[in-house]
Amino acid sequence: MADLRELTERLRRLGTRRPSPEARTEVLAGLSSKWEGVQVVATGVLGRWGDRESVERLREFLSECFGREAGWGIREVIVRALRPAVTEADVGWVLDLYFRLEGWLPKHELQWLVIALPPRAARARLVAALRDPRWDNRHAAVKAIGNMDYPDRRELLLALRADPDEDVRRSVQLLAERQAEPTAAPDPART
């Protein structure tokens, strides 16, 4: 146990400095650890560094972790680490992953990352997904648009008030009502 503590402390210290090739090698090795706690610390270091190379590695790690049977805990940590680092350059891969996942729960895990994207850069893709044949993609688009800074988001959402899927309709109704209230801020966890 002491070895794990020493390893995680070393990784944390590396995260307080600028990334060097040696430090990056150690941190990336931490992502491959069999111990999820070590993976969490390594993820945090890459998130603090926030450079393109770190974002790319976190992107790959996030995709890998969607293949894990019980990977929701580490995925949440990766999403949290990526949120402050995503830029317009990340819109494509984030939305590709978001809309490729099946079902509402895996998409919900990525929702905070999608909402962190620059709204203008993500808009066309999100609006197009409102017409997606898959209900879970329409639902995911509704939740993202309803929680992003689009002046016309209420109108965009109301276009789906007669959607064939009950979950989509329910989210449209909830988010559109909140948009009508001037002081209410949307809460993605409730939609």
Disulfide bonds with the S-S distance in Angstrom:
none
